[in-house]
Amino acid sequence: MSITSMNEILANAKDEGYAVGCFNSIDLAMARGIIHAAEEENAPVILCHAEIHFKYTPLRSVMPILLEEAQKAKVPIALLLDHGKSFNTIVQALNLGMNCIMFDGSELEYDENIKCTLEIVKIAHALGASVEGELGRVVRPKDGGADGFDDASLVDDTSLYTDPDQAVDFIKKTGVDALACAFGTVHGVYRKEPKLDIPRLRAIAEKTGVPIVMHGGSGLSKDDFSAAIANGVTKINYYTNMALYVGNEIKKQINETDEPYYHKVAQWAQQAIFDDTRSTIRLFMGR
């Protein structure tokens, strides 16, 4: 199946009331594990690579892998640059074959976020690519295991949450296809029980009418995910929980063998990625 537009994938999910998983993929094992799980569930997925992960795998190195694996897949797959912040990176991603861009202008002043997001939208749309913008800021704590840089005290700062009325203005002025919102989630591992502002989320979804994206979902309960999806979330970015699960599974396998050859480790990783992705897809689709 050919690579599919994120807009088409999210429109179907929005109509049918489920959320599409957006899974970070930094190597071949991750790409194959994720896609195999999606095929087993006959579910669409979004494969992404985040700018913050370029230190592990450069974009130019990973894109041929993602393109080839996605093109061979039996289910709809979109390829997304996750948390793109620099103009040069975004242009490079589009030139290398990404068909959707998540531009993260959350640390910019509001007017500057609009200005930069609009420029990205113009370029991406001209090339047939979709754009996800971000309004509000999902905190990335230093101790969360997600390459964080924020102080933990910001987790409770509700002033960083997305304002529903401002979201309407933002979408009108930028033309983004989807909107990443802040309503109580954090990037990385949760150090205390999260408190999601579901009424805020519902208001954003109802007022904007666009697919709403949740970042920082690792560690939420099944009920939290269900509530978010029922109140407008159509796309969920998922990485930290999977990375931790896979690491623990590899550790367990290594402790049970006297010969932990690297090629075996790679196989264990791909199987663990498959297992975690499959259960996550089922959760997001309410199965």
Secondary structure, DSSP 4 states (H G I P E B T S, - for coil): -----HHHHHHHHHHHT--EEEEE--SHHHHHHHHHHHHHHT--EEEEEEGGGTTTS-HHHHHHHHHHHHHH-SS-EEEEEEEE-SHHHHHHHHHHT--EEEE--TTS-HHHHHHHHHHHHHHHHHTT-EEEEEES--B-BTTSSSS--B-GGGGG-GGGSPPHHHHHHHHHHH--SEEEE-SS-BSS--SS-----HHHHHHHHHHH-SPEEE---TT--HHHHHHHHHTTEEEEEE-HHHHHHHHHHHHHHHHT-S---HHHHHHHHHHHHHHHHHHHHHHHTT-
